[in-house]
Structure formats: C-alpha cells, structure tokens
Amino acid sequence: MKVFIVGSGGREHVLAQKISESNQVSEIFCAPGNAGIAEISTCFDVGANDLTSLLGVARKIKPDLAVIGPEAPLVSGISDLFRENGFPVFGPDRRAAMLEGSKVFSKEIMQKYNVPTAGSFKFSRQQEREAMDFLQRMKPPYVIKVDGLAVGKGVIICQDIASARSEIKDIFSNDRFGNAGDSILLEEYLSGQEVSILAIASGRNFLILPPSQDHKRIFDGDKGPNTGGMGAYAPVPFVSTDLMAKVADEIIARTLEGLMAEGINYQGVLYAGLMLTDDGPEVLEFNVRFGDPEAQALLPLIDSDILEVMYMVANNEFPSTCLEVKNDSCVCVVIASRGYPETSRRGDEIFGLNEASKVPGAYVFHAGTLARNGAVYTNGGRVLGVSAVGRDFSEARSRSYEAVGKIRFDGMQYRSDIGKAAVGVR
C-alpha cells in the first residue's frame, strides 16, 4: 500500500514512523516533510496549504491512502478535493473540519446536541461596542475566542475588564487576526485539569485513545507565554475508566451523532480538549486531527496496525476490534529554538541525534528541521520531540531526558518538568 502524508511537523514524523511499522505499507510519501521524515519517506517540496500542487503530487504517485496532518488544509477542503479525484483520505471533509475551523460552529453543534461546554456569546466585528459592554455581565477571568484558525493564538484569557476591552479592540478595530477575527466568542471561564481525549471516528463509530496531557507554556511550572506545546505524556493517571466512559458517551458519541444529524459523516481523528471541572468534563475546544505533541506521546503506545485502521476509516468502514495499547507510559519532551515562541532562529546545526535515538525506548521525532550536505539544521520554532516509552512514568521520563541530554544546538531550550506530576501517581 502506498501512503501519502501531508505535513511537516513532529506529528507527521510519528505518523510516518508508525505507518512504516505496518506490514501492509510498500512506500511512504510526504509533502513537504522534514529531515527526519525524509529518512523513511520520499518527500516533495510542496507546502501543506498548496492544495492544487498536493493534488498534482497525488496524481503522480497514486496513493492508496492520503493522511492529512495539519488542520489548515482540512479546513480548506483537501479531503473533499482528494476524494473527488479518487484518493481515499484519512481526515474529515470541509464541513466536518469546521469543528476546528470555526469556534462559533463548534459551539453551536455542542449546544444543539447537549455536549457539555462552557456558556458563551457570539459577537461580530460590527458588534464591537456590544461585546465590550457585555463584559460587565461577566466575571473575571474573561475568555475571548477568535472564531477562525489563528495558529494556536486565538484564545485569550484576561484577568481584568480593561485588558479584555483592549483585546477586543485589537481583534476588531486593529484587525489583529484578519478574517479569522470577524467574529468572537466571550466565554465562561472553566477551572480544573486540562486533558486531551482523541478518538478515531468513522460516522458514529469510534475507537478512543488513551488520555494525554499537553504542556502549553514555554517555561517550567507552566510559566511564560503559550506555545504550540512543549511536551506531553500519556496515559493520564487521574483519568479513570469511568471518566473515559463518560467522555465517550456524553462528548464523543453525542458530537458524532449530532454531526450525522446535520448530514456530516466524520472520517478521521476527533480531538476533544477538555477541562475536568467539579461538574464533570466540559469541552474547551475540538480539533479535527492528531494533536502535536500529543501524537508523539500516544502513537508509540499503540500496538495495533494504525495503517489498517486509517485505511478502513478512509473507506467508510470500521474495525471490529479495539485498539491494542501497551501497558506502559510515554513522555515526549519538545526541544525548541532560541527565541521561541515569539521568534525562532533557523540554521543552527544539530548534534547528537544518533546518540539520542540509541537510548532504550526513545524516539527522536523531527519537527522544524532541514537536512543539508549530510548535516541537520534547525528550521523552525519547535525543532524536535523526544519521546520515550517506559514501564512507568519515572522510567519514561528518565529515558526521554537522557536522550534530550545527548542533543545539542545553539540556543536550544526545553522544559525539565514534562510528565513530572504523573510520576508515582499511576
């Protein structure tokens, strides 16, 4: 089977690695890929948002399956385009992808089909004054969500009303997010523990993956600005079997049933970002693809042939058995470049990759890397994701940080507390 993966990050590298383990795969192609993906795949220098050129690549290689990594091409309709041209796709169509592409659409689906989530109110660009006045009816902290895709920066939490009004003005009057900011949600603030629950779905059927937890802020102790994710671990020891059943019934199943009622057949990964409140789990957001770096903590734990599952979903079928999952723990530590997340420096040579990959249970997944003249260089903000599997979180963390310690490049930064809270809990 020939597989075509779209994307260039750590998520796409772990997908390529996991797919390469299948005895059903013959060739793997990727666009645009990165230095790590290029070691196990033929890469094409075509951007993940260039749908016309990606279709041209697909027509050239004729894949048996296309796997779409990032959200932007899904929201733009790449799955529809590929399916119209006869290529099976693991990834939701344009209408389904609006669960991530529009926070307003997502909230409307949740409210209509009784999926637990925070209360919210929608305001358009023409309602800037009404939005500012509405803040007086809310309690701090104030949550402002931009409707469209905003590269992970579209959720703003303000501690006081003055800063909330300033943010609304920046979004509407100063056009901070462009068209993505044409509408906003003012949302009730939820407190508790955040967890990520991912399910592989086909219509109303789904297989649920172990829970994972991301670390968003750049510095230890969850301090500093938000990033795309500085690390993750799985499973989450404080998420019980009963809680997972509740999430499956009240969130995943209700959402998929609601989409089916709207005439939307979901095919791909449904990612629920949850807050575990005193009243139970509530949805903070939906994503329509594997998380990054959650995928780098989850997929190394899967024993099943993930390619077989993806292929069935892409062809409107569904496996009759559950996913086989190792009874182990996995920790992924992200290594970022100097200046991240505000800026990112490129072109620094990376050393120690081979040594790191030799640590027992460790995997080095490339994200922002570029190969040139036999060497590997930084090529983005998040450069590498170093995952390790262990019998428990203590062993997984030890292995991951041992591998991290063998890698070096100028300006590299990473958190030293990824998965620390889980040690001794499981």
Rosetta blueprint (number, residue, H / E / L):
1 M L
2 K E
3 V E
4 F E
5 I E
6 V E
7 G E
8 S L
9 G L
10 G H
11 R H
12 E H
13 H H
14 V H
15 L H
16 A H
17 Q H
18 K H
19 I H
20 S H
21 E L
22 S L
23 N L
24 Q L
25 V L
26 S L
27 E E
28 I E
29 F E
30 C E
31 A E
32 P E
33 G L
34 N L
35 A L
36 G L
37 I H
38 A H
39 E H
40 I L
41 S L
42 T E
43 C E
44 F L
45 D L
46 V L
47 G L
48 A L
49 N L
50 D L
51 L H
52 T H
53 S H
54 L H
55 L H
56 G H
57 V H
58 A H
59 R H
60 K H
61 I H
62 K L
63 P L
64 D L
65 L E
66 A E
67 V E
68 I E
69 G L
70 P L
71 E H
72 A H
73 P H
74 L H
75 V H
76 S H
77 G L
78 I H
79 S H
80 D H
81 L H
82 F H
83 R H
84 E H
85 N L
86 G L
87 F L
88 P L
89 V E
90 F E
91 G L
92 P L
93 D L
94 R H
95 R H
96 A H
97 A H
98 M H
99 L H
100 E H
101 G H
102 S L
103 K H
104 V H
105 F H
106 S H
107 K H
108 E H
109 I H
110 M H
111 Q H
112 K H
113 Y L
114 N L
115 V L
116 P L
117 T E
118 A L
119 G L
120 S E
121 F E
122 K E
123 F E
124 S E
125 R H
126 Q H
127 Q H
128 E H
129 R H
130 E H
131 A H
132 M H
133 D H
134 F H
135 L H
136 Q H
137 R H
138 M L
139 K L
140 P L
141 P L
142 Y E
143 V E
144 I E
145 K E
146 V E
147 D L
148 G L
149 L L
150 A L
151 V L
152 G L
153 K L
154 G L
155 V E
156 I E
157 I E
158 C E
159 Q L
160 D L
161 I H
162 A H
163 S H
164 A H
165 R H
166 S H
167 E H
168 I H
169 K H
170 D H
171 I H
172 F H
173 S L
174 N L
175 D L
176 R L
177 F L
178 G H
179 N H
180 A H
181 G H
182 D L
183 S E
184 I E
185 L E
186 L E
187 E E
188 E L
189 Y L
190 L L
191 S L
192 G L
193 Q E
194 E E
195 V E
196 S E
197 I E
198 L E
199 A E
200 I E
201 A E
202 S E
203 G L
204 R L
205 N E
206 F E
207 L E
208 I E
209 L L
210 P L
211 P L
212 S E
213 Q E
214 D E
215 H L
216 K L
217 R E
218 I E
219 F E
220 D L
221 G L
222 D L
223 K E
224 G E
225 P E
226 N E
227 T L
228 G L
229 G L
230 M L
231 G E
232 A E
233 Y E
234 A E
235 P L
236 V L
237 P L
238 F L
239 V L
240 S L
241 T H
242 D H
243 L H
244 M H
245 A H
246 K H
247 V H
248 A H
249 D H
250 E H
251 I H
252 I H
253 A H
254 R H
255 T H
256 L H
257 E H
258 G H
259 L H
260 M H
261 A H
262 E L
263 G L
264 I L
265 N L
266 Y L
267 Q E
268 G E
269 V E
270 L E
271 Y E
272 A E
273 G E
274 L E
275 M E
276 L E
277 T E
278 D L
279 D L
280 G E
281 P E
282 E E
283 V E
284 L E
285 E E
286 F E
287 N E
288 V L
289 R L
290 F L
291 G L
292 D L
293 P L
294 E H
295 A H
296 Q H
297 A H
298 L H
299 L H
300 P H
301 L H
302 I E
303 D L
304 S L
305 D L
306 I H
307 L H
308 E H
309 V H
310 M H
311 Y H
312 M H
313 V H
314 A H
315 N L
316 N L
317 E L
318 F L
319 P L
320 S L
321 T L
322 C L
323 L L
324 E L
325 V E
326 K L
327 N L
328 D L
329 S E
330 C E
331 V E
332 C E
333 V E
334 V E
335 I E
336 A E
337 S L
338 R L
339 G L
340 Y L
341 P L
342 E L
343 T L
344 S L
345 R L
346 R L
347 G L
348 D L
349 E E
350 I L
351 F E
352 G L
353 L H
354 N H
355 E H
356 A H
357 S H
358 K L
359 V L
360 P L
361 G L
362 A E
363 Y E
364 V E
365 F E
366 H E
367 A L
368 G L
369 T E
370 L E
371 A E
372 R E
373 N L
374 G L
375 A E
376 V E
377 Y E
378 T E
379 N L
380 G L
381 G L
382 R E
383 V E
384 L E
385 G E
386 V E
387 S E
388 A E
389 V E
390 G E
391 R L
392 D L
393 F H
394 S H
395 E H
396 A H
397 R H
398 S H
399 R H
400 S H
401 Y H
402 E H
403 A H
404 V H
405 G L
406 K L
407 I L
408 R E
409 F L
410 D L
411 G L
412 M L
413 Q E
414 Y L
415 R L
416 S L
417 D L
418 I L
419 G L
420 K H
421 A H
422 A H
423 V L
424 G L
425 V L
426 R L
